[in-house]
Amino acid sequence: MTAPLLEVRDLHVDIPMPHGRLHAVRGVSLSVGVAESVGLVGESGSGKSLTLRALLGLLPRPARIVSGSVLIDGEDVTGLPAKQLHRRLTDTMGMVFQDALTALNPVMRVGDQIAEAPLRKLGKSRSEAKAVAIDLMTEVGIPDPERRYQLYPHELSGGMRQRICIAIALSTKPRLILADEPTTALDVTIQAQVLGVLRRLKQDENVGLLLVSHDLAVVSQTCSRLYVMYAGKVVESGTLLDLITAPKHPYTFSLLRSVPDPGHRVARLLTIHGQPPDLTDAIVGCSFAARCPFAEERCRQEEPVLEPVGSAPGTVIRKSACLRVDTAERWTAMVSEETVGQQ
Ligand SMILES: Nc1ncnc2c1ncn2[C@@H]1O[C@H](COP(=O)(O)OP(=O)(O)OP(=O)(O)O)[C@@H](O)[C@H]1O
């Protein structure tokens, strides 16, 4: 069996705080296969961005990796010196972040920013690098690329800037794009266009995607497999279809029920009451128990383990960390009238 393109094993990230250690990422494992599109989804503060930044060696100070490993094509790159790690990562992956305006150099023409990697890393001449940049601008759907090549970031709209960032990410011919909330700053129409670009890259160019988002609707439009994170842990994983049709963790269930479904005339929305736990404290029992409509006494005492649940042989393994997973098929009926409000 071929190794995944990217694999993270049992990653722990801590942040020293004045009042103790914040265990922001608590044993995350995930993988992305060749040309796969995988989503990492969860509400704000669940540890998605730190997971992504940790694997890229880009953790903000004072956050640090406590343990865990990162493998590329099966090779453990965890202990590599920073420069070597950077080269290994940029040979394989391109990155797109939320804030395109900050990511771009304000005093450099956008076309030259795309041409930089072909010029410096791929050994192209100036005119060849420019031609590559214009091709990439066309690929990510930028109309009139010759003219826009000459513009500075502030002269472009938010959606166009994010396309420039995707073109820069593609300029090293990566096999995988890592994107952290790439459409959060964009309005809904432009968001759909940018997601369309990412989808097309997978279909036409076989470029894989690891997409981090708090928005289940965004990952649903783009990814075929999901990891759902809550309070620093993966609480459910599986194919998009499995997760959205039959969630096996109450947090996934709540996330789905909090997204309005335009297909139903009356959307019944579930509000996820309460706050995630304080990650500086040791968590006893299930971290979602205090907010879970289905929690019972043992959920507040025993910590659930992420383990395989009901996958058919030969299919993608789906996993859930819930002690009450055997009742999942009855969750819809079990939601009480107090927790469900008609919108
Ligand atoms: N530089 C930092 N200093 C202190 N705490 C931090 C820092 N960066 C992240 N955290 C904390 O670590 C936890 C995980 O943050 P992370 O950014 O990974 O979450 P997230 O799921 O990506 O959410 P968001 O979408 O809001 O970024 C949160 O509790 C956050 O407040």
Ligand as a Chemical Component Dictionary entry (heavy atoms), coordinates in Angstrom:
data_LIG
# 
_chem_comp.id                   LIG 
_chem_comp.type                 NON-POLYMER 
_chem_comp.pdbx_formal_charge   0 
_chem_comp.three_letter_code    LIG 
# 
loop_
_chem_comp_atom.comp_id 
_chem_comp_atom.atom_id 
_chem_comp_atom.alt_atom_id 
_chem_comp_atom.type_symbol 
_chem_comp_atom.charge 
_chem_comp_atom.model_Cartn_x 
_chem_comp_atom.model_Cartn_y 
_chem_comp_atom.model_Cartn_z 
_chem_comp_atom.pdbx_ordinal 
LIG N1  N1  N 0 -0.508  32.684 19.767 1  
LIG C1  C1  C 0 -1.394  32.204 20.651 2  
LIG N2  N2  N 0 -1.338  32.562 21.962 3  
LIG C2  C2  C 0 -2.235  32.080 22.849 4  
LIG N3  N3  N 0 -3.234  31.237 22.539 5  
LIG C3  C3  C 0 -3.368  30.857 21.261 6  
LIG C4  C4  C 0 -2.465  31.326 20.235 7  
LIG N4  N4  N 0 -2.839  30.768 19.047 8  
LIG C5  C5  C 0 -3.917  29.989 19.323 9  
LIG N5  N5  N 0 -4.228  30.040 20.640 10 
LIG C6  C6  C 0 -5.307  29.301 21.314 11 
LIG O1  O1  O 0 -5.200  27.925 20.930 12 
LIG C7  C7  C 0 -6.474  27.354 20.717 13 
LIG C8  C8  C 0 -6.549  26.783 19.318 14 
LIG O2  O2  O 0 -6.405  27.858 18.391 15 
LIG P1  P1  P 0 -6.524  27.670 16.798 16 
LIG O3  O3  O 0 -6.200  28.977 16.162 17 
LIG O4  O4  O 0 -5.753  26.490 16.357 18 
LIG O5  O5  O 0 -8.071  27.368 16.641 19 
LIG P2  P2  P 0 -8.935  27.303 15.324 20 
LIG O6  O6  O 0 -9.788  26.100 15.441 21 
LIG O7  O7  O 0 -8.093  27.387 14.115 22 
LIG O8  O8  O 0 -9.826  28.585 15.462 23 
LIG P3  P3  P 0 -9.787  29.936 14.598 24 
LIG O9  O9  O 0 -10.544 29.620 13.345 25 
LIG O10 O10 O 0 -10.492 30.925 15.464 26 
LIG O11 O11 O 0 -8.340  30.257 14.383 27 
LIG C9  C9  C 0 -7.487  28.448 20.991 28 
LIG O12 O12 O 0 -7.924  28.309 22.335 29 
LIG C10 C10 C 0 -6.687  29.716 20.823 30 
LIG O13 O13 O 0 -7.224  30.763 21.609 31 
# 
loop_
_chem_comp_bond.comp_id 
_chem_comp_bond.atom_id_1 
_chem_comp_bond.atom_id_2 
_chem_comp_bond.value_order 
_chem_comp_bond.pdbx_ordinal 
LIG N1  C1  SING 1  
LIG C1  N2  SING 2  
LIG C1  C4  DOUB 3  
LIG N2  C2  DOUB 4  
LIG C2  N3  SING 5  
LIG N3  C3  DOUB 6  
LIG C3  C4  SING 7  
LIG C3  N5  SING 8  
LIG C4  N4  SING 9  
LIG N4  C5  DOUB 10 
LIG C5  N5  SING 11 
LIG N5  C6  SING 12 
LIG C6  O1  SING 13 
LIG C6  C10 SING 14 
LIG O1  C7  SING 15 
LIG C7  C8  SING 16 
LIG C7  C9  SING 17 
LIG C8  O2  SING 18 
LIG O2  P1  SING 19 
LIG P1  O3  DOUB 20 
LIG P1  O4  SING 21 
LIG P1  O5  SING 22 
LIG O5  P2  SING 23 
LIG P2  O6  DOUB 24 
LIG P2  O7  SING 25 
LIG P2  O8  SING 26 
LIG O8  P3  SING 27 
LIG P3  O9  DOUB 28 
LIG P3  O10 SING 29 
LIG P3  O11 SING 30 
LIG C9  O12 SING 31 
LIG C9  C10 SING 32 
LIG C10 O13 SING 33 
# 
